[in-house]
Amino acid sequence: MIIALLNQKGGVGKTTLATHLAGELAMQGSSVILIDADPQGSALDWTQRRSQNGLPRLFSAVGLARETLHQEAPELARRCDHIVMDGPPRIAALARSALLAADLVLIPVQPSPYDVWASAEMVSLIREAQVFRPALRATFVINRRVSTTVIGREARNALTDQPLPSLLSEVRQRIVFADSVASGQLARELDAESNAAREIAALAAEVLRMAP
């Protein structure tokens, strides 16, 4: 399955979700390739930091911030069980290419009605792609939710008005995710019993249930 994390709005935590989802799938025994399709290269930076810290490689990672993504990703997919793609913000041509490659699109949104409204451009691109690829599935995932806040509940309500579904799994704002960026480690490697590790495991399980 080719899983693309996409949102035209930046700063929604795509890279953290992409690296953690790829790592979770790999630690469950799947062969995974992470495609960094963001010209910033943050996902590749994370894997490099991991290597510099002497940690074992969990998955292969390649940079493919090119508009030929839809041609190259399916070729890579033949070599592994899953591809996880960290997509670019604000680059419609790259996003369209990613949509033509993906089986499933996860749209990370932060828990605020503004972020939900700002995802309209991404929804429009997905609808456009579904004309050519009717089997393409897409869903929202709430990320960086601050526990017990009213605004998180409001975001969930705002998503019910969207033309796409949303995952039941939510990932909350946790310090361990910031630590994971600095160390090149997954939350479950830093603390296997943490809430963060459980949230990522729940996200991966829900994603796998959507496999074709």
N, C-alpha and C positions, 0 to 999 in steps of 0.2 A: 504494500500500500504506500502511495506517495501522499504524505501529509504536509500541507503547506500552512505555515503560520503567517497570516497576512493582515495588515491594516495600513491604510494610507496615512493614518495619524501616527506620528512617532511617539516614543516614550510610553508605550503600553506594556512593555515587558516581553516582547516577542522573543528576544534572544534567550532570556532566562528560561522561558517555557520550552523553547526549541531544544536547548542543550539538556534540560532536565528530562524532557520527554524522550529524546534520543537515548540518554543514559539509562533511563528506567527500562525502556524496551530492550536495550542491550544487556542489562543486568538480569533481565528475565530470560535471557538465552537467545534472543533474536539477533540476527546480523543486521546492522544499521549503518547507513551512510547519512551523514549530516551535510546538507548543501547550504552553504552560506551565500545567499543571493542578494545580500545587502552590500553595496559598495563600501560601507564603513568597515565591514569585516569583523564585527564584534564576536561572532561565534567562533571564527578561526582564532581570534586573539585568546579566547577562553581555552581552546584546545592546546594552543601553544603554551599558555601559562601552566596548564596541567603537565605538559611534557617537561617544562623547565623545572617544575617542582618534583620531578622524578616519579610521577604517578603513571600507572599503566593505562594504555590506550583502551578506551571503552568502545569506540566506533571510529570509522574512517570519516574524515571531513575534507570537503573540497570547496573551493570558492568558484561560484558560477554566477557572477553578477552580469549576466549577458542576456540579450533578448532571444538567444537560441536555447534558452532553458527548456522549453517544451520539447525540443528535439533531443537534448542531452540527458535530461533527467530520466526518461523512460529507459534509455540505454543503461544507465547506472542501476536502475531498479532491477534489472535482470541479474545483478550480481549479489543481491541482498534480500532480506525479508521485508524491510521497511526503509523508506527514505523520509527523513524529516527535513523540511526546508524552512530556513529562516529568511523570510521575504523582506523586500525593501519597503520603507515608507516613502510616500510622495513621488514614486516613479511609476507612472501608470503603465508604460510599455513593459517594464520588467514584471509588474504585477500581472499583466495580461498573459505574458509568457508562462509565469508560474501557474496561473489558473488553467492554462491549456495542458499542463503537465500533471496536475494534482488529481487525486481521487477524492480527497477530503481536505477542506479548508477550515482551519480554526481561526476565528477572528478574535484576538484578545481585546477586551475592553476593560478599562478601569471603571470602578464602581461610581460613576457619576452620570447623570442624565446627559451632560454635555458630551461626554465621551461616546455615549450611545448615539447621540444625534450626529456626531462627527464621523461616525462609521458609514454614513449614507453613501459616500462615494465608493467605499469598498463593496457594499451591497449592490450598487449599480453595476460595478465591474463583474461581479459574480453572476448577476442576472444576464448580463451580456454574454458571458462565457457559456452559460447553461443553454443558450440558444444553439450553440455548436456542440456542446457536450451535456446532454440532458441528464446523464448519470452522475455529474459532478455534485457532490454534497458539500454543504457549508453550514457551520454552526458558530455561534458566539461562545466564548468562554470568559467568565468574569475573573480578572486577575488583579492582584494587589488590593484585595478588599480588606478594609480595616474592620476587624471583628466588632460586632454589636452596634455598629453605627447605622443610623436611619438611612444615610445616603446609599449604603449597600443594598438595602431592601428596595429603595426607590429605583436603583439601577435594574434590579431584577424585574420590577414592574414595568419599567420603560422598555425592556427587551420584549415583553409580551406583545408590544405594538409593532415589532419589527416583522418583516416577511420571512425571516429565517429563524430556526429554533435556537435554543441555547442549551449548553450542557448543564447537567445538574451539579457536576463537580465545580468547585470554586477554589481558587488559590489565593490565600490571604497574604497581606503585607507582613513579611517576617524578616528579622535581622539575618537569619541564616542564609537567605538568598543573596544578600549583599556580601556575606562572608564567602559564599560559593564563587562569586565573580572574582574576588581577590585571590582565592586559593586554587581555582581551577578544579574544584571538587563539587560533587552533587550534594544536595541537602542530606540525602540518605547516607552518604559517606561521612559527613560531618556528625550526624546524629541519626542513626537508623530508626530510632523510636520517636523522632520528632513529629509534630503535627505537619510540618512542611513536607517531610518524607511521605507521610500518609496521604496528604492532598495530591502530591504528584502521582503516587501509585493509583489513587482513585481516578485521576484524570486519564492516565494511561489505560486503565481497565475500561473506562467508558469509551475511549477512542477505539480500542480494539474491538469492542462490541459493534462498532460501526463499519468494520471491515466488510468489503463486498464478498 
